[in-house]
Amino acid sequence: MQPIDTTGALSFWEPVILSLAIFGVMILIFVASQFFVVYWLGEREKSTEKSGAYESGVIPTGFSAAPML
């Protein structure tokens, strides 16, 4: 029986790591493109309604900040 010659042979993990890296890069490109599309198509309007405080659906009345002691 002759010993197996492994010179020049790839290890078991090298093809797996390469395909995992390619998949990871593809996912990052996809996510980045989705963020870009949302930013590009999204509305960017400033209004008093958007800049006001959100109080769980209740319209805020009066001064709501606690006094500084």
Biopython code that builds the backbone (N, CA, C, O; Angstrom):
import numpy as np
from Bio.PDB.StructureBuilder import StructureBuilder

atoms = [
    (1, "MET", "N", (0.834, -1.156, 0.000)),
    (1, "MET", "CA", (0.000, 0.000, 0.000)),
    (1, "MET", "C", (0.898, 1.244, 0.000)),
    (1, "MET", "O", (1.839, 1.335, 0.788)),
    (2, "GLN", "N", (0.605, 2.183, -0.873)),
    (2, "GLN", "CA", (1.386, 3.404, -1.013)),
    (2, "GLN", "C", (0.753, 4.525, -0.179)),
    (2, "GLN", "O", (-0.471, 4.588, -0.075)),
    (3, "PRO", "N", (1.571, 5.417, 0.421)),
    (3, "PRO", "CA", (1.001, 6.557, 1.155)),
    (3, "PRO", "C", (0.370, 7.549, 0.181)),
    (3, "PRO", "O", (0.792, 7.666, -0.969)),
    (4, "ILE", "N", (-0.629, 8.247, 0.653)),
    (4, "ILE", "CA", (-1.332, 9.230, -0.174)),
    (4, "ILE", "C", (-0.494, 10.497, -0.245)),
    (4, "ILE", "O", (-0.072, 11.025, 0.784)),
    (5, "ASP", "N", (-0.253, 10.984, -1.453)),
    (5, "ASP", "CA", (0.523, 12.201, -1.661)),
    (5, "ASP", "C", (-0.424, 13.400, -1.626)),
    (5, "ASP", "O", (-1.289, 13.540, -2.490)),
    (6, "THR", "N", (-0.256, 14.259, -0.628)),
    (6, "THR", "CA", (-1.148, 15.410, -0.480)),
    (6, "THR", "C", (-0.475, 16.723, -0.856)),
    (6, "THR", "O", (-1.026, 17.784, -0.563)),
    (7, "THR", "N", (0.673, 16.696, -1.482)),
    (7, "THR", "CA", (1.313, 17.944, -1.883)),
    (7, "THR", "C", (0.515, 18.576, -3.013)),
    (7, "THR", "O", (0.191, 17.915, -4.000)),
    (8, "GLY", "N", (0.204, 19.842, -2.866)),
    (8, "GLY", "CA", (-0.550, 20.554, -3.883)),
    (8, "GLY", "C", (-2.050, 20.382, -3.765)),
    (8, "GLY", "O", (-2.797, 21.035, -4.495)),
    (9, "ALA", "N", (-2.513, 19.528, -2.874)),
    (9, "ALA", "CA", (-3.952, 19.318, -2.716)),
    (9, "ALA", "C", (-4.525, 20.370, -1.781)),
    (9, "ALA", "O", (-3.867, 20.810, -0.838)),
    (10, "LEU", "N", (-5.747, 20.760, -2.054)),
    (10, "LEU", "CA", (-6.426, 21.728, -1.202)),
    (10, "LEU", "C", (-6.927, 21.032, 0.051)),
    (10, "LEU", "O", (-7.294, 19.858, 0.009)),
    (11, "SER", "N", (-6.943, 21.744, 1.151)),
    (11, "SER", "CA", (-7.531, 21.182, 2.356)),
    (11, "SER", "C", (-9.051, 21.152, 2.186)),
    (11, "SER", "O", (-9.599, 21.736, 1.251)),
    (12, "PHE", "N", (-9.703, 20.474, 3.091)),
    (12, "PHE", "CA", (-11.165, 20.353, 3.003)),
    (12, "PHE", "C", (-11.853, 21.704, 3.161)),
    (12, "PHE", "O", (-12.891, 21.926, 2.538)),
    (13, "TRP", "N", (-11.312, 22.619, 3.975)),
    (13, "TRP", "CA", (-11.983, 23.862, 4.297)),
    (13, "TRP", "C", (-11.789, 24.962, 3.269)),
    (13, "TRP", "O", (-12.576, 25.908, 3.249)),
    (14, "GLU", "N", (-10.797, 24.884, 2.430)),
    (14, "GLU", "CA", (-10.531, 25.980, 1.492)),
    (14, "GLU", "C", (-11.683, 26.232, 0.516)),
    (14, "GLU", "O", (-12.069, 27.390, 0.354)),
    (15, "PRO", "N", (-12.253, 25.225, -0.140)),
    (15, "PRO", "CA", (-13.401, 25.519, -1.019)),
    (15, "PRO", "C", (-14.625, 26.018, -0.242)),
    (15, "PRO", "O", (-15.383, 26.848, -0.743)),
    (16, "VAL", "N", (-14.811, 25.520, 0.960)),
    (16, "VAL", "CA", (-15.957, 25.928, 1.766)),
    (16, "VAL", "C", (-15.804, 27.387, 2.173)),
    (16, "VAL", "O", (-16.769, 28.148, 2.110)),
    (17, "ILE", "N", (-14.620, 27.785, 2.584)),
    (17, "ILE", "CA", (-14.391, 29.168, 3.003)),
    (17, "ILE", "C", (-14.545, 30.112, 1.813)),
    (17, "ILE", "O", (-15.091, 31.205, 1.959)),
    (18, "LEU", "N", (-14.076, 29.707, 0.654)),
    (18, "LEU", "CA", (-14.212, 30.548, -0.539)),
    (18, "LEU", "C", (-15.680, 30.757, -0.890)),
    (18, "LEU", "O", (-16.093, 31.887, -1.154)),
    (19, "SER", "N", (-16.467, 29.702, -0.897)),
    (19, "SER", "CA", (-17.887, 29.848, -1.229)),
    (19, "SER", "C", (-18.622, 30.642, -0.152)),
    (19, "SER", "O", (-19.534, 31.405, -0.470)),
    (20, "LEU", "N", (-18.243, 30.478, 1.113)),
    (20, "LEU", "CA", (-18.855, 31.249, 2.187)),
    (20, "LEU", "C", (-18.507, 32.728, 2.055)),
    (20, "LEU", "O", (-19.360, 33.583, 2.293)),
    (21, "ALA", "N", (-17.286, 33.040, 1.684)),
    (21, "ALA", "CA", (-16.880, 34.439, 1.497)),
    (21, "ALA", "C", (-17.634, 35.072, 0.325)),
    (21, "ALA", "O", (-18.076, 36.217, 0.417)),
    (22, "ILE", "N", (-17.779, 34.338, -0.761)),
    (22, "ILE", "CA", (-18.519, 34.846, -1.924)),
    (22, "ILE", "C", (-19.979, 35.093, -1.551)),
    (22, "ILE", "O", (-20.556, 36.114, -1.927)),
    (23, "PHE", "N", (-20.573, 34.157, -0.811)),
    (23, "PHE", "CA", (-21.959, 34.312, -0.370)),
    (23, "PHE", "C", (-22.095, 35.520, 0.546)),
    (23, "PHE", "O", (-23.048, 36.288, 0.414)),
    (24, "GLY", "N", (-21.160, 35.701, 1.472)),
    (24, "GLY", "CA", (-21.201, 36.841, 2.377)),
    (24, "GLY", "C", (-21.102, 38.163, 1.641)),
    (24, "GLY", "O", (-21.813, 39.111, 1.975)),
    (25, "VAL", "N", (-20.230, 38.242, 0.644)),
    (25, "VAL", "CA", (-20.086, 39.469, -0.149)),
    (25, "VAL", "C", (-21.368, 39.738, -0.925)),
    (25, "VAL", "O", (-21.797, 40.887, -1.028)),
    (26, "MET", "N", (-21.981, 38.697, -1.469)),
    (26, "MET", "CA", (-23.233, 38.873, -2.198)),
    (26, "MET", "C", (-24.342, 39.386, -1.274)),
    (26, "MET", "O", (-25.130, 40.241, -1.677)),
    (27, "ILE", "N", (-24.410, 38.880, -0.052)),
    (27, "ILE", "CA", (-25.417, 39.329, 0.905)),
    (27, "ILE", "C", (-25.179, 40.796, 1.280)),
    (27, "ILE", "O", (-26.126, 41.579, 1.349)),
    (28, "LEU", "N", (-23.910, 41.169, 1.523)),
    (28, "LEU", "CA", (-23.604, 42.557, 1.858)),
    (28, "LEU", "C", (-23.965, 43.508, 0.716)),
    (28, "LEU", "O", (-24.480, 44.600, 0.955)),
    (29, "ILE", "N", (-23.697, 43.097, -0.518)),
    (29, "ILE", "CA", (-24.062, 43.921, -1.676)),
    (29, "ILE", "C", (-25.578, 44.058, -1.772)),
    (29, "ILE", "O", (-26.085, 45.142, -2.060)),
    (30, "PHE", "N", (-26.302, 42.970, -1.533)),
    (30, "PHE", "CA", (-27.759, 43.007, -1.590)),
    (30, "PHE", "C", (-28.330, 43.936, -0.522)),
    (30, "PHE", "O", (-29.202, 44.753, -0.818)),
    (31, "VAL", "N", (-27.849, 43.818, 0.717)),
    (31, "VAL", "CA", (-28.350, 44.657, 1.808)),
    (31, "VAL", "C", (-28.016, 46.120, 1.547)),
    (31, "VAL", "O", (-28.861, 46.991, 1.757)),
    (32, "ALA", "N", (-26.800, 46.403, 1.093)),
    (32, "ALA", "CA", (-26.410, 47.786, 0.800)),
    (32, "ALA", "C", (-27.277, 48.360, -0.319)),
    (32, "ALA", "O", (-27.667, 49.526, -0.265)),
    (33, "SER", "N", (-27.579, 47.547, -1.330)),
    (33, "SER", "CA", (-28.424, 48.048, -2.420)),
    (33, "SER", "C", (-29.842, 48.327, -1.929)),
    (33, "SER", "O", (-30.477, 49.276, -2.390)),
    (34, "GLN", "N", (-30.347, 47.516, -1.002)),
    (34, "GLN", "CA", (-31.677, 47.762, -0.459)),
    (34, "GLN", "C", (-31.708, 49.056, 0.354)),
    (34, "GLN", "O", (-32.669, 49.820, 0.259)),
    (35, "PHE", "N", (-30.668, 49.309, 1.151)),
    (35, "PHE", "CA", (-30.595, 50.567, 1.899)),
    (35, "PHE", "C", (-30.526, 51.757, 0.944)),
    (35, "PHE", "O", (-31.160, 52.784, 1.186)),
    (36, "PHE", "N", (-29.763, 51.624, -0.134)),
    (36, "PHE", "CA", (-29.653, 52.713, -1.102)),
    (36, "PHE", "C", (-30.995, 52.990, -1.765)),
    (36, "PHE", "O", (-31.375, 54.151, -1.920)),
    (37, "VAL", "N", (-31.718, 51.952, -2.158)),
    (37, "VAL", "CA", (-33.016, 52.131, -2.821)),
    (37, "VAL", "C", (-34.011, 52.789, -1.874)),
    (37, "VAL", "O", (-34.759, 53.676, -2.284)),
    (38, "VAL", "N", (-34.030, 52.368, -0.621)),
    (38, "VAL", "CA", (-34.949, 52.959, 0.351)),
    (38, "VAL", "C", (-34.601, 54.427, 0.573)),
    (38, "VAL", "O", (-35.501, 55.264, 0.642)),
    (39, "TYR", "N", (-33.315, 54.758, 0.687)),
    (39, "TYR", "CA", (-32.908, 56.148, 0.873)),
    (39, "TYR", "C", (-33.263, 56.979, -0.352)),
    (39, "TYR", "O", (-33.709, 58.119, -0.222)),
    (40, "TRP", "N", (-33.069, 56.421, -1.530)),
    (40, "TRP", "CA", (-33.292, 57.135, -2.787)),
    (40, "TRP", "C", (-34.778, 57.401, -3.024)),
    (40, "TRP", "O", (-35.149, 58.480, -3.486)),
    (41, "LEU", "N", (-35.628, 56.422, -2.710)),
    (41, "LEU", "CA", (-37.058, 56.558, -2.972)),
    (41, "LEU", "C", (-37.837, 57.159, -1.812)),
    (41, "LEU", "O", (-38.978, 57.585, -1.995)),
    (42, "GLY", "N", (-37.245, 57.202, -0.620)),
    (42, "GLY", "CA", (-37.968, 57.671, 0.562)),
    (42, "GLY", "C", (-38.248, 59.150, 0.529)),
    (42, "GLY", "O", (-37.532, 59.928, -0.100)),
    (43, "GLU", "N", (-39.319, 59.525, 1.227)),
    (43, "GLU", "CA", (-39.696, 60.925, 1.313)),
    (43, "GLU", "C", (-38.859, 61.622, 2.379)),
    (43, "GLU", "O", (-38.577, 61.058, 3.436)),
    (44, "ARG", "N", (-38.466, 62.858, 2.083)),
    (44, "ARG", "CA", (-37.672, 63.624, 3.023)),
    (44, "ARG", "C", (-38.346, 64.975, 3.278)),
    (44, "ARG", "O", (-37.800, 66.022, 2.928)),
    (45, "GLU", "N", (-39.504, 64.946, 3.872)),
    (45, "GLU", "CA", (-40.247, 66.163, 4.146)),
    (45, "GLU", "C", (-40.137, 66.510, 5.621)),
    (45, "GLU", "O", (-40.263, 65.645, 6.488)),
    (46, "LYS", "N", (-39.904, 67.765, 5.889)),
    (46, "LYS", "CA", (-39.890, 68.258, 7.265)),
    (46, "LYS", "C", (-41.247, 68.893, 7.535)),
    (46, "LYS", "O", (-41.745, 69.667, 6.718)),
    (47, "SER", "N", (-41.836, 68.575, 8.660)),
    (47, "SER", "CA", (-43.102, 69.187, 9.040)),
    (47, "SER", "C", (-43.145, 69.322, 10.556)),
    (47, "SER", "O", (-42.372, 68.684, 11.270)),
    (48, "THR", "N", (-44.048, 70.152, 11.032)),
    (48, "THR", "CA", (-44.175, 70.320, 12.473)),
    (48, "THR", "C", (-44.696, 69.051, 13.122)),
    (48, "THR", "O", (-44.370, 68.762, 14.273)),
    (49, "GLU", "N", (-45.493, 68.298, 12.403)),
    (49, "GLU", "CA", (-46.024, 67.046, 12.934)),
    (49, "GLU", "C", (-44.910, 66.019, 13.141)),
    (49, "GLU", "O", (-44.900, 65.308, 14.146)),
    (50, "LYS", "N", (-43.978, 65.940, 12.199)),
    (50, "LYS", "CA", (-42.870, 64.982, 12.313)),
    (50, "LYS", "C", (-41.842, 65.416, 13.345)),
    (50, "LYS", "O", (-41.236, 64.569, 14.001)),
    (51, "SER", "N", (-41.635, 66.716, 13.501)),
    (51, "SER", "CA", (-40.605, 67.179, 14.421)),
    (51, "SER", "C", (-41.102, 67.274, 15.860)),
    (51, "SER", "O", (-40.308, 67.500, 16.773)),
    (52, "GLY", "N", (-42.392, 67.107, 16.070)),
    (52, "GLY", "CA", (-42.943, 67.175, 17.422)),
    (52, "GLY", "C", (-42.662, 65.909, 18.212)),
    (52, "GLY", "O", (-42.285, 64.881, 17.650)),
    (53, "ALA", "N", (-42.849, 65.996, 19.517)),
    (53, "ALA", "CA", (-42.631, 64.843, 20.392)),
    (53, "ALA", "C", (-43.737, 63.809, 20.181)),
    (53, "ALA", "O", (-44.900, 64.163, 19.986)),
    (54, "TYR", "N", (-43.368, 62.545, 20.221)),
    (54, "TYR", "CA", (-44.345, 61.469, 20.094)),
    (54, "TYR", "C", (-44.671, 60.957, 21.478)),
    (54, "TYR", "O", (-43.784, 60.474, 22.183)),
    (55, "GLU", "N", (-45.918, 61.053, 21.878)),
    (55, "GLU", "CA", (-46.335, 60.663, 23.216)),
    (55, "GLU", "C", (-47.306, 59.484, 23.146)),
    (55, "GLU", "O", (-48.405, 59.559, 23.696)),
    (56, "SER", "N", (-46.923, 58.422, 22.494)),
    (56, "SER", "CA", (-47.732, 57.199, 22.402)),
    (56, "SER", "C", (-49.121, 57.465, 21.851)),
    (56, "SER", "O", (-50.091, 56.854, 22.298)),
    (57, "GLY", "N", (-49.228, 58.356, 20.901)),
    (57, "GLY", "CA", (-50.498, 58.640, 20.272)),
    (57, "GLY", "C", (-51.323, 59.697, 20.971)),
    (57, "GLY", "O", (-52.350, 60.118, 20.440)),
    (58, "VAL", "N", (-50.906, 60.142, 22.150)),
    (58, "VAL", "CA", (-51.631, 61.175, 22.885)),
    (58, "VAL", "C", (-51.065, 62.530, 22.482)),
    (58, "VAL", "O", (-49.848, 62.712, 22.466)),
    (59, "ILE", "N", (-51.919, 63.461, 22.164)),
    (59, "ILE", "CA", (-51.468, 64.792, 21.777)),
    (59, "ILE", "C", (-50.903, 65.486, 23.018)),
    (59, "ILE", "O", (-51.624, 65.655, 24.002)),
    (60, "PRO", "N", (-49.629, 65.892, 22.993)),
    (60, "PRO", "CA", (-49.045, 66.518, 24.181)),
    (60, "PRO", "C", (-49.618, 67.918, 24.404)),
    (60, "PRO", "O", (-49.825, 68.679, 23.459)),
    (61, "THR", "N", (-49.867, 68.235, 25.658)),
    (61, "THR", "CA", (-50.356, 69.563, 26.001)),
    (61, "THR", "C", (-49.504, 70.123, 27.126)),
    (61, "THR", "O", (-49.077, 69.380, 28.010)),
    (62, "GLY", "N", (-49.259, 71.399, 27.102)),
    (62, "GLY", "CA", (-48.516, 72.047, 28.169)),
    (62, "GLY", "C", (-47.025, 71.761, 28.110)),
    (62, "GLY", "O", (-46.509, 71.220, 27.132)),
    (63, "PHE", "N", (-46.348, 72.145, 29.192)),
    (63, "PHE", "CA", (-44.906, 71.986, 29.305)),
    (63, "PHE", "C", (-44.625, 70.637, 29.953)),
    (63, "PHE", "O", (-45.064, 70.405, 31.079)),
    (64, "SER", "N", (-43.910, 69.743, 29.282)),
    (64, "SER", "CA", (-43.752, 68.388, 29.788)),
    (64, "SER", "C", (-42.409, 68.131, 30.441)),
    (64, "SER", "O", (-42.217, 67.056, 31.010)),
    (65, "ALA", "N", (-41.474, 69.061, 30.388)),
    (65, "ALA", "CA", (-40.152, 68.828, 30.977)),
    (65, "ALA", "C", (-40.200, 69.096, 32.465)),
    (65, "ALA", "O", (-40.857, 70.035, 32.916)),
    (66, "ALA", "N", (-39.495, 68.260, 33.235)),
    (66, "ALA", "CA", (-39.436, 68.437, 34.685)),
    (66, "ALA", "C", (-38.499, 69.610, 34.999)),
    (66, "ALA", "O", (-37.513, 69.809, 34.289)),
    (67, "PRO", "N", (-38.784, 70.373, 36.025)),
    (67, "PRO", "CA", (-37.903, 71.488, 36.381)),
    (67, "PRO", "C", (-36.543, 70.991, 36.862)),
    (67, "PRO", "O", (-36.450, 69.969, 37.542)),
    (68, "MET", "N", (-35.509, 71.711, 36.510)),
    (68, "MET", "CA", (-34.150, 71.363, 36.923)),
    (68, "MET", "C", (-33.931, 71.836, 38.349)),
    (68, "MET", "O", (-34.203, 72.997, 38.658)),
    (69, "LEU", "N", (-33.453, 70.977, 39.215)),
    (69, "LEU", "CA", (-33.181, 71.365, 40.611)),
    (69, "LEU", "C", (-31.716, 71.533, 40.837)),
    (69, "LEU", "O", (-31.296, 71.857, 41.947)),
]
sb = StructureBuilder()
sb.init_structure("model")
sb.init_model(0)
sb.init_chain("A")
sb.init_seg("    ")
for serial, (resi, resn, name, xyz) in enumerate(atoms, 1):
    if name == "N":
        sb.init_residue(resn, " ", resi, " ")
    sb.init_atom(name, np.array(xyz, "f"), 0.0, 1.0, " ", f" {name:<3s}", serial, name[0])
structure = sb.get_structure()
